[in-house]
Amino acid sequence: MWQGPLMKKMEEWCLFLGDKLHSLLMIKQE
């Protein structure tokens, strides 16, 4: 099934984007 790898990729992207958003928010608060 192709769904397995795709879900894993989406999860990686969510973590990556979430980390980036968190960094941006921390910068704004300073």
PDB file of N, CA, C and O in Angstrom:
ATOM      1  N   MET A   1       0.842  -1.210   0.000  1.00  0.00           N
ATOM      2  CA  MET A   1       0.000   0.000   0.000  1.00  0.00           C
ATOM      3  C   MET A   1       0.877   1.260   0.000  1.00  0.00           C
ATOM      4  O   MET A   1       1.934   1.304   0.629  1.00  0.00           O
ATOM      5  N   TRP A   2       0.410   2.268  -0.716  1.00  0.00           N
ATOM      6  CA  TRP A   2       1.146   3.535  -0.787  1.00  0.00           C
ATOM      7  C   TRP A   2       0.799   4.442   0.390  1.00  0.00           C
ATOM      8  O   TRP A   2       1.506   5.410   0.673  1.00  0.00           O
ATOM      9  N   GLN A   3      -0.306   4.114   1.075  1.00  0.00           N
ATOM     10  CA  GLN A   3      -0.809   4.984   2.143  1.00  0.00           C
ATOM     11  C   GLN A   3       0.155   5.068   3.334  1.00  0.00           C
ATOM     12  O   GLN A   3       0.284   6.117   3.965  1.00  0.00           O
ATOM     13  N   GLY A   4       0.818   3.966   3.625  1.00  0.00           N
ATOM     14  CA  GLY A   4       1.748   3.945   4.758  1.00  0.00           C
ATOM     15  C   GLY A   4       2.829   5.020   4.642  1.00  0.00           C
ATOM     16  O   GLY A   4       2.910   5.909   5.490  1.00  0.00           O
ATOM     17  N   PRO A   5       3.670   4.944   3.587  1.00  0.00           N
ATOM     18  CA  PRO A   5       4.730   5.940   3.387  1.00  0.00           C
ATOM     19  C   PRO A   5       4.188   7.361   3.302  1.00  0.00           C
ATOM     20  O   PRO A   5       4.813   8.295   3.804  1.00  0.00           O
ATOM     21  N   LEU A   6       3.034   7.526   2.672  1.00  0.00           N
ATOM     22  CA  LEU A   6       2.448   8.862   2.519  1.00  0.00           C
ATOM     23  C   LEU A   6       2.101   9.449   3.885  1.00  0.00           C
ATOM     24  O   LEU A   6       2.386  10.614   4.161  1.00  0.00           O
ATOM     25  N   MET A   7       1.485   8.633   4.731  1.00  0.00           N
ATOM     26  CA  MET A   7       1.099   9.092   6.066  1.00  0.00           C
ATOM     27  C   MET A   7       2.343   9.494   6.860  1.00  0.00           C
ATOM     28  O   MET A   7       2.340  10.488   7.587  1.00  0.00           O
ATOM     29  N   LYS A   8       3.401   8.704   6.706  1.00  0.00           N
ATOM     30  CA  LYS A   8       4.653   8.981   7.407  1.00  0.00           C
ATOM     31  C   LYS A   8       5.234  10.310   6.926  1.00  0.00           C
ATOM     32  O   LYS A   8       5.746  11.105   7.714  1.00  0.00           O
ATOM     33  N   LYS A   9       5.143  10.530   5.611  1.00  0.00           N
ATOM     34  CA  LYS A   9       5.662  11.769   5.036  1.00  0.00           C
ATOM     35  C   LYS A   9       4.874  12.970   5.548  1.00  0.00           C
ATOM     36  O   LYS A   9       5.448  14.002   5.896  1.00  0.00           O
ATOM     37  N   MET A  10       3.558  12.821   5.588  1.00  0.00           N
ATOM     38  CA  MET A  10       2.701  13.909   6.068  1.00  0.00           C
ATOM     39  C   MET A  10       3.027  14.227   7.528  1.00  0.00           C
ATOM     40  O   MET A  10       3.069  15.389   7.932  1.00  0.00           O
ATOM     41  N   GLU A  11       3.255  13.176   8.301  1.00  0.00           N
ATOM     42  CA  GLU A  11       3.571  13.350   9.719  1.00  0.00           C
ATOM     43  C   GLU A  11       4.880  14.114   9.879  1.00  0.00           C
ATOM     44  O   GLU A  11       5.000  14.997  10.729  1.00  0.00           O
ATOM     45  N   GLU A  12       5.869  13.757   9.041  1.00  0.00           N
ATOM     46  CA  GLU A  12       7.164  14.439   9.084  1.00  0.00           C
ATOM     47  C   GLU A  12       7.001  15.911   8.747  1.00  0.00           C
ATOM     48  O   GLU A  12       7.605  16.780   9.377  1.00  0.00           O
ATOM     49  N   TRP A  13       6.163  16.179   7.727  1.00  0.00           N
ATOM     50  CA  TRP A  13       5.929  17.562   7.303  1.00  0.00           C
ATOM     51  C   TRP A  13       5.240  18.356   8.404  1.00  0.00           C
ATOM     52  O   TRP A  13       5.588  19.509   8.656  1.00  0.00           O
ATOM     53  N   CYS A  14       4.260  17.736   9.061  1.00  0.00           N
ATOM     54  CA  CYS A  14       3.533  18.423  10.144  1.00  0.00           C
ATOM     55  C   CYS A  14       4.496  18.787  11.274  1.00  0.00           C
ATOM     56  O   CYS A  14       4.432  19.886  11.824  1.00  0.00           O
ATOM     57  N   LEU A  15       5.382  17.858  11.612  1.00  0.00           N
ATOM     58  CA  LEU A  15       6.351  18.117  12.670  1.00  0.00           C
ATOM     59  C   LEU A  15       7.308  19.228  12.252  1.00  0.00           C
ATOM     60  O   LEU A  15       7.648  20.105  13.047  1.00  0.00           O
ATOM     61  N   PHE A  16       7.740  19.178  10.981  1.00  0.00           N
ATOM     62  CA  PHE A  16       8.670  20.173  10.444  1.00  0.00           C
ATOM     63  C   PHE A  16       8.044  21.559  10.442  1.00  0.00           C
ATOM     64  O   PHE A  16       8.650  22.529  10.899  1.00  0.00           O
ATOM     65  N   LEU A  17       6.810  21.641   9.917  1.00  0.00           N
ATOM     66  CA  LEU A  17       6.108  22.927   9.857  1.00  0.00           C
ATOM     67  C   LEU A  17       5.797  23.448  11.255  1.00  0.00           C
ATOM     68  O   LEU A  17       5.920  24.643  11.521  1.00  0.00           O
ATOM     69  N   GLY A  18       5.398  22.554  12.137  1.00  0.00           N
ATOM     70  CA  GLY A  18       5.089  22.942  13.505  1.00  0.00           C
ATOM     71  C   GLY A  18       6.326  23.522  14.190  1.00  0.00           C
ATOM     72  O   GLY A  18       6.235  24.501  14.930  1.00  0.00           O
ATOM     73  N   ASP A  19       7.468  22.911  13.936  1.00  0.00           N
ATOM     74  CA  ASP A  19       8.712  23.384  14.523  1.00  0.00           C
ATOM     75  C   ASP A  19       9.049  24.780  14.002  1.00  0.00           C
ATOM     76  O   ASP A  19       9.484  25.649  14.758  1.00  0.00           O
ATOM     77  N   LYS A  20       8.837  24.983  12.679  1.00  0.00           N
ATOM     78  CA  LYS A  20       9.115  26.281  12.061  1.00  0.00           C
ATOM     79  C   LYS A  20       8.187  27.350  12.632  1.00  0.00           C
ATOM     80  O   LYS A  20       8.621  28.455  12.956  1.00  0.00           O
ATOM     81  N   LEU A  21       6.901  27.003  12.752  1.00  0.00           N
ATOM     82  CA  LEU A  21       5.930  27.958  13.296  1.00  0.00           C
ATOM     83  C   LEU A  21       6.297  28.335  14.726  1.00  0.00           C
ATOM     84  O   LEU A  21       6.221  29.502  15.110  1.00  0.00           O
ATOM     85  N   HIS A  22       6.693  27.346  15.499  1.00  0.00           N
ATOM     86  CA  HIS A  22       7.072  27.576  16.887  1.00  0.00           C
ATOM     87  C   HIS A  22       8.259  28.541  16.959  1.00  0.00           C
ATOM     88  O   HIS A  22       8.288  29.437  17.802  1.00  0.00           O
ATOM     89  N   SER A  23       9.238  28.348  16.068  1.00  0.00           N
ATOM     90  CA  SER A  23      10.415  29.211  16.036  1.00  0.00           C
ATOM     91  C   SER A  23      10.013  30.646  15.719  1.00  0.00           C
ATOM     92  O   SER A  23      10.502  31.588  16.343  1.00  0.00           O
ATOM     93  N   LEU A  24       9.113  30.806  14.737  1.00  0.00           N
ATOM     94  CA  LEU A  24       8.650  32.139  14.350  1.00  0.00           C
ATOM     95  C   LEU A  24       7.939  32.825  15.507  1.00  0.00           C
ATOM     96  O   LEU A  24       8.150  34.011  15.760  1.00  0.00           O
ATOM     97  N   LEU A  25       7.096  32.073  16.209  1.00  0.00           N
ATOM     98  CA  LEU A  25       6.360  32.639  17.340  1.00  0.00           C
ATOM     99  C   LEU A  25       7.312  33.072  18.455  1.00  0.00           C
ATOM    100  O   LEU A  25       7.123  34.126  19.062  1.00  0.00           O
ATOM    101  N   MET A  26       8.320  32.267  18.718  1.00  0.00           N
ATOM    102  CA  MET A  26       9.280  32.589  19.769  1.00  0.00           C
ATOM    103  C   MET A  26      10.032  33.870  19.419  1.00  0.00           C
ATOM    104  O   MET A  26      10.292  34.699  20.292  1.00  0.00           O
ATOM    105  N   ILE A  27      10.382  34.034  18.139  1.00  0.00           N
ATOM    106  CA  ILE A  27      11.096  35.228  17.681  1.00  0.00           C
ATOM    107  C   ILE A  27      10.215  36.465  17.853  1.00  0.00           C
ATOM    108  O   ILE A  27      10.686  37.517  18.284  1.00  0.00           O
ATOM    109  N   LYS A  28       8.937  36.328  17.514  1.00  0.00           N
ATOM    110  CA  LYS A  28       8.010  37.464  17.614  1.00  0.00           C
ATOM    111  C   LYS A  28       7.831  37.919  19.058  1.00  0.00           C
ATOM    112  O   LYS A  28       7.688  39.114  19.319  1.00  0.00           O
ATOM    113  N   GLN A  29       7.839  36.980  19.988  1.00  0.00           N
ATOM    114  CA  GLN A  29       7.594  37.307  21.396  1.00  0.00           C
ATOM    115  C   GLN A  29       8.744  38.097  22.018  1.00  0.00           C
ATOM    116  O   GLN A  29       8.531  38.844  22.973  1.00  0.00           O
ATOM    117  N   GLU A  30       9.945  37.942  21.494  1.00  0.00           N
ATOM    118  CA  GLU A  30      11.107  38.615  22.083  1.00  0.00           C
ATOM    119  C   GLU A  30      11.039  40.125  21.899  1.00  0.00           C
ATOM    120  O   GLU A  30      11.939  40.841  22.337  1.00  0.00           O
TER     121      GLU A  30
END
